[in-house]
């Protein structure tokens, strides 16, 4: 099937900052600042919003061990507090973590009926074994951490066309929009397939994901290529954003802003603020990228402006 070629993208000087607060990649031993408990996740999410994040991308963890968990009961322990304390858009993961079924991955979003949920746009080898490489002379805090990371050498993050269509259909019926996570060029064409079938409607918030082993590399040329391809496929029907893993985080997301896109930071994507310096919080990363964006002469979008740009249903329409 030939995808529709759409009009050139209309540029905006409003930059949406997304903060990915905890994720399912890093483990407690890697940083004492990684939020684990519901209170820690809520505290850091609220502080990130106060620092300038218009959208909060959220995972849950077992508060006793820090292991990623898809349990709606855990999300219920921090989502209401975040909603009561900030106007930021809440974005619930459907990617989850290793070993989770699709039913488990969708469960929290189906319960919460959020304004936005993540949607991975294709299956990908997802190797995070190297994330624990600096844990050499330190004992692991929990016995699940090292085997969890090592097992990713044989892990495929499954997002078949049937799985994607199911997630899109079930969550769209609740008025939820999507952060379309694209780990490679082919994922843009996968999204275009669903667009042409009218399973999802514009505007499309496309999150380019760079630097995960198994996906596209964190190189400036790759970001430009992804952005140019998305411009051609989606024209003025989409908003572009970028995230980059580890040390690539700030340079790549800065380039996204320069090219007219939005940015994502947070301890899910990188534990560091700069070379050799652990970030003390998610808010510290948000404050840094906000300074960079504003020094570029760009404006940071408020939650209300981000809602208008993404055309979400509004924070009063969620279930928590």
Wavefront OBJ file of the C-alpha trace (Angstrom):
o trace
v 0.000 0.000 0.000
v 1.286 3.487 -0.881
v 1.205 5.949 1.965
v -0.288 9.389 1.441
v 2.213 12.233 0.979
v 1.103 15.123 3.163
v 1.756 18.859 3.217
v 4.985 20.270 4.715
v 5.034 20.644 8.478
v 3.997 23.990 9.943
v 6.690 24.965 12.447
v 5.899 26.029 16.000
v 8.141 27.728 18.521
v 6.319 25.979 21.369
v 8.320 23.056 22.723
v 6.532 20.346 24.705
v 8.777 18.955 27.431
v 7.901 15.383 28.370
v 9.453 13.869 31.483
v 9.734 10.066 31.671
v 9.942 9.649 35.421
v 11.100 6.074 36.123
v 10.631 3.652 33.208
v 11.520 -0.036 33.210
v 15.172 0.012 32.095
v 17.212 1.291 35.019
v 17.351 -0.567 38.316
v 17.668 0.694 41.919
v 21.384 -0.096 42.243
v 22.229 2.204 39.318
v 21.152 5.386 41.063
v 19.873 6.292 44.541
v 17.755 8.975 42.849
v 15.642 6.634 40.719
v 12.051 6.868 42.058
v 10.704 3.501 43.168
v 7.855 3.906 45.637
v 4.520 5.550 44.815
v 5.455 8.544 46.966
v 8.822 8.918 45.226
v 7.212 8.668 41.782
v 4.558 11.222 42.720
v 7.064 13.607 44.329
v 9.409 13.533 41.351
v 6.591 13.786 38.798
v 5.130 16.838 40.532
v 8.553 18.488 40.810
v 9.220 17.796 37.112
v 5.947 19.480 36.194
v 6.828 22.467 38.371
v 10.185 22.667 36.564
v 8.473 22.895 33.177
v 7.344 19.458 31.990
v 3.944 19.704 30.278
v 3.601 15.919 30.051
v 4.579 13.122 32.446
v 5.293 9.663 31.020
v 4.710 7.166 33.829
v 5.539 3.565 34.723
v 4.989 1.836 38.062
v 7.332 -0.253 40.216
v 7.014 -2.676 43.066
v 7.754 -0.425 46.053
v 9.496 -3.253 47.948
v 11.962 -4.267 45.222
v 11.873 -1.552 42.567
v 11.019 -4.075 39.863
v 8.862 -2.683 37.013
v 5.219 -3.631 37.435
v 2.125 -3.195 35.219
v -0.278 -3.406 38.171
v -3.103 -0.823 38.009
v -3.206 -0.993 41.812
v 0.268 0.549 41.936
v -0.660 3.295 39.470
v -3.672 4.025 41.682
v -1.283 4.843 44.514
v 0.326 7.811 42.736
v -1.844 8.986 39.825
v -4.543 10.744 41.929
v -1.918 12.675 43.869
v -0.177 13.784 40.666
v -3.479 14.923 39.178
v -4.385 16.837 42.342
v -1.000 18.572 42.477
v -0.282 19.496 38.869
v -2.010 20.303 35.602
v 0.518 18.315 33.534
v -0.764 15.793 30.979
v -0.482 12.248 32.336
v 0.874 9.755 29.809
v 0.644 6.081 30.824
v 2.982 3.488 29.378
v 1.733 0.507 27.395
v 5.298 -0.686 26.817
v 5.633 -1.990 30.366
v 8.720 -4.113 30.819
v 10.208 -7.498 30.076
v 8.035 -10.542 30.659
v 4.730 -8.670 30.544
v 1.823 -9.827 28.395
v -0.128 -7.416 26.215
v -3.076 -7.631 28.602
v -0.781 -6.599 31.461
v 0.771 -3.793 29.421
v -2.629 -2.315 28.568
v -4.224 -2.798 31.986
v -3.144 0.438 33.687
v -4.053 2.633 30.731
v -7.429 0.928 30.345
v -8.128 1.558 34.035
v -6.839 5.147 34.066
v -8.305 6.282 30.715
v -5.517 8.890 30.470
v -5.247 11.777 28.058
v -2.207 10.101 26.483
v -0.709 6.607 26.431
v 2.506 5.434 24.810
v 2.234 3.156 21.788
v 5.307 1.351 20.457
v 5.084 1.225 16.676
v 6.893 -2.026 16.005
v 8.654 -5.008 17.496
v 12.303 -4.444 18.331
v 15.253 -6.265 19.855
v 15.544 -4.424 23.170
v 18.960 -5.106 24.669
v 19.564 -3.222 27.930
v 22.173 -5.617 29.318
v 24.833 -2.923 29.055
v 22.905 -0.607 31.360
v 24.412 -2.345 34.391
v 27.994 -2.310 33.132
v 29.101 0.230 35.758
v 27.983 -2.019 38.624
v 31.372 -3.633 39.214
v 32.553 -3.071 42.776
v 29.077 -2.569 44.191
v 26.658 -5.229 45.390
v 23.282 -5.305 43.665
v 20.530 -4.130 46.024
v 18.031 -6.720 44.782
v 18.543 -10.181 43.342
v 16.254 -9.566 40.343
v 18.282 -6.704 38.864
v 21.262 -8.370 37.204
v 19.295 -11.343 35.724
v 16.633 -8.912 34.477
v 19.193 -6.880 32.541
v 21.108 -9.904 31.268
v 17.923 -11.588 30.015
v 17.340 -8.685 27.622
v 20.003 -10.155 25.308
v 17.309 -12.648 24.307
v 14.327 -10.279 24.488
v 12.111 -8.989 21.706
v 9.745 -6.165 22.620
v 6.733 -7.521 20.774
v 4.470 -5.061 18.997
v 2.889 -6.895 16.077
v 0.380 -5.208 13.790
v -2.414 -7.057 15.586
v -1.125 -5.975 19.007
v -0.747 -2.350 17.926
v -4.208 -2.284 16.371
v -5.748 -3.725 19.509
v -4.077 -1.145 21.738
v -4.986 1.738 19.433
v -8.598 0.624 19.108
v -9.262 -0.072 22.788
v -7.637 3.113 24.060
v -8.952 5.385 21.292
v -12.452 4.320 22.303
v -11.738 5.968 25.684
v -10.617 9.217 24.075
v -6.949 8.542 24.786
v -4.371 9.911 22.353
v -0.884 8.501 21.834
v 2.812 9.084 22.166
v 3.843 7.015 19.131
v 7.277 5.634 20.045
v 9.311 4.958 16.904
v 12.571 3.068 17.371
v 13.422 2.939 13.689
v 12.423 4.300 10.280
v 10.140 1.348 9.583
v 8.044 2.282 12.603
v 7.066 5.536 10.881
v 5.740 3.532 7.952
v 3.879 1.262 10.374
v 2.164 4.345 11.788
v 1.392 5.611 8.287
v -0.306 2.259 7.606
v -2.671 2.773 10.547
v -3.209 6.416 9.571
v -4.205 5.426 6.032
v -6.662 2.930 7.519
v -8.041 5.750 9.735
v -7.495 3.755 12.921
v -5.884 6.819 14.497
v -6.571 10.470 13.794
v -4.289 13.531 13.721
v -2.460 15.248 15.203
v 0.067 12.481 15.765
v 2.628 12.974 18.543
v 5.651 11.046 17.251
v 8.426 10.264 19.725
v 11.655 9.323 17.970
v 13.585 6.906 20.201
v 17.359 6.919 19.707
v 20.177 4.909 21.253
v 18.456 1.718 22.413
v 20.526 -1.285 21.319
v 18.295 -2.902 18.713
v 16.859 0.387 17.434
v 18.197 3.351 15.493
v 21.452 4.846 16.765
v 21.728 8.142 18.623
v 23.383 10.050 15.791
v 22.394 13.546 14.618
v 22.104 12.326 11.013
v 19.647 9.649 12.135
v 17.478 12.174 13.952
v 17.384 14.389 10.867
v 16.512 11.355 8.713
v 13.672 10.323 11.034
v 12.372 13.898 11.159
v 12.563 14.330 7.377
v 10.779 11.025 6.793
v 8.046 11.952 9.256
v 7.647 15.344 7.568
v 7.094 13.609 4.260
v 4.676 10.996 5.603
v 2.629 13.154 7.972
v 3.161 16.791 6.937
v 1.300 19.211 9.177
v -0.683 16.371 10.765
v 1.957 15.630 13.399
v 4.214 16.896 16.172
v 7.755 15.583 16.446
v 9.623 14.876 19.676
v 12.818 12.997 20.468
v 14.384 11.078 23.308
v 17.847 9.604 23.479
v 19.352 7.039 25.812
v 22.126 7.726 28.276
v 24.851 10.242 27.422
v 23.125 11.102 24.158
v 20.077 12.547 25.915
v 20.738 16.286 26.031
v 22.551 16.696 22.667
v 19.911 14.793 20.689
v 16.870 16.379 22.299
v 18.441 19.803 21.857
v 18.766 19.059 18.148
v 15.089 18.094 18.083
v 14.188 21.515 19.493
v 16.443 23.254 16.969
v 14.656 21.405 14.161
v 11.250 22.572 15.384
v 10.402 19.553 17.511
v 9.705 18.819 21.156
v 11.845 17.032 23.743
v 11.721 14.221 26.274
v 14.028 13.858 29.265
v 13.791 11.932 32.538
v 15.446 9.190 34.548
v 13.814 6.529 32.372
v 16.048 7.625 29.497
v 19.212 8.717 31.321
v 20.348 8.704 34.944
v 22.793 11.545 34.350
v 22.715 15.317 34.178
v 26.118 15.575 32.549
v 29.330 13.653 32.078
v 29.918 11.526 35.201
v 27.262 13.339 37.236
v 24.103 11.552 38.303
v 20.949 13.631 38.088
v 19.599 14.240 41.585
v 16.041 14.198 40.244
v 13.885 14.268 37.153
v 13.240 17.957 37.815
v 16.956 18.672 37.461
v 16.933 17.293 33.922
v 13.743 19.188 33.072
v 15.219 22.437 34.377
v 18.351 21.918 32.273
v 16.539 21.278 29.006
v 14.183 24.158 29.740
v 17.165 26.507 30.078
v 18.602 25.229 26.815
v 15.305 25.572 24.966
v 14.721 29.101 26.207
v 18.276 30.142 25.409
v 17.598 28.998 21.838
v 14.848 31.604 21.728
v 12.068 29.018 21.874
v 9.093 28.896 24.219
v 8.234 25.993 26.504
v 4.623 24.889 26.147
v 2.418 24.972 29.215
v 0.170 21.977 29.891
v -2.774 23.919 28.458
v -0.818 24.759 25.309
v 0.368 21.153 24.971
v -3.251 19.971 25.251
v -4.259 22.328 22.460
v -1.349 21.216 20.261
v -2.068 17.514 20.827
v -5.872 17.907 20.985
v -6.244 15.748 24.070
v -9.575 15.241 25.803
v -8.573 17.174 28.929
v -7.504 16.255 32.425
v -11.088 16.252 33.685
v -11.917 13.284 31.456
v -9.559 10.730 33.041
v -10.614 8.027 35.516
v -8.311 8.880 38.427
l 1 2 3 4 5 6 7 8 9 10 11 12 13 14 15 16 17 18 19 20 21 22 23 24 25 26 27 28 29 30 31 32 33 34 35 36 37 38 39 40 41 42 43 44 45 46 47 48 49 50 51 52 53 54 55 56 57 58 59 60 61 62 63 64 65 66 67 68 69 70 71 72 73 74 75 76 77 78 79 80 81 82 83 84 85 86 87 88 89 90 91 92 93 94 95 96 97 98 99 100 101 102 103 104 105 106 107 108 109 110 111 112 113 114 115 116 117 118 119 120 121 122 123 124 125 126 127 128 129 130 131 132 133 134 135 136 137 138 139 140 141 142 143 144 145 146 147 148 149 150 151 152 153 154 155 156 157 158 159 160 161 162 163 164 165 166 167 168 169 170 171 172 173 174 175 176 177 178 179 180 181 182 183 184 185 186 187 188 189 190 191 192 193 194 195 196 197 198 199 200 201 202 203 204 205 206 207 208 209 210 211 212 213 214 215 216 217 218 219 220 221 222 223 224 225 226 227 228 229 230 231 232 233 234 235 236 237 238 239 240 241 242 243 244 245 246 247 248 249 250 251 252 253 254 255 256 257 258 259 260 261 262 263 264 265 266 267 268 269 270 271 272 273 274 275 276 277 278 279 280 281 282 283 284 285 286 287 288 289 290 291 292 293 294 295 296 297 298 299 300 301 302 303 304 305 306 307 308 309 310 311 312 313 314 315 316 317 318 319 320
